[in-house]
Amino acid sequence: MIRNNYHTHTFRCGHAIGNDEEYVIEAIGMGLHTLGFSDHVMLKGVRQDNVRGDFECTEGYFASIRQLQYKYRDRIKILLGFEAEAFEEFFPYYKELLETKKIDYLILGNHCTLDNGIIRNYFGKFTTKKDVIEYTDSLIKGMETGLFSAVAHPDYFMDTYFKWNFFTKKIAKRIIKKSIELDIPLEFNLSCFRRGKQKKGKEIRWGYPYIPFWKMVSKMKAKVIVGIDAHAPSDISSYLNDEGYRLLETLNLNVIEELNIDRKYK
């Protein structure tokens, strides 16, 4: 059982349920020390129905979580953040959010690419080497900004790319080496345990975590943070998370308990 979760969504993204306080109550009931809200970042001029909330939701999100921070200050540590893609045109905005203390932290969840406000490529749907390389190049560019305290589901590319070979091992090694170089933890994401195993190419497995990837992480001794990736209050206490916890014990990962949210960025 983990004591700190930094990956929590809210109803604003359109694919999560429950009100903000219900997540807090569930976290307290599970004995969590820290609950970090990290809804999908809301961006001016970018609309993605059922993926991220409209930009106009931002202030309401900030106000709600800050109010909960105060209300439950003696019972649990609550942090306000975003899960954000490596959208280069929004790096200045991310930096402003951190510098002005409007948010406490960012995690890097690289789901798609953006060109001039238009979503061009969804990494959760790709199948080619070119897509995998684009995902990795973009991810590393985001890591190198120093803006992000962790990399959410770094093995996301294996959800729809079904070949584990010299090419994908090289990709994995590149991501892991960069996390070590920059001291950015990689997130072992529990969400797919709640979805169950699915047919992926010739395998029946979770979309992620992809076990061979994490065996490489273990061997290279990169830092790992566990993320519940909650999309409902009950996700925090779901018994289906237990499968993930049991797997963690077998992988001998270098798991850390807390994120460094006071990173130096460019």
Disulfide bonds with the S-S distance in Angstrom:
none
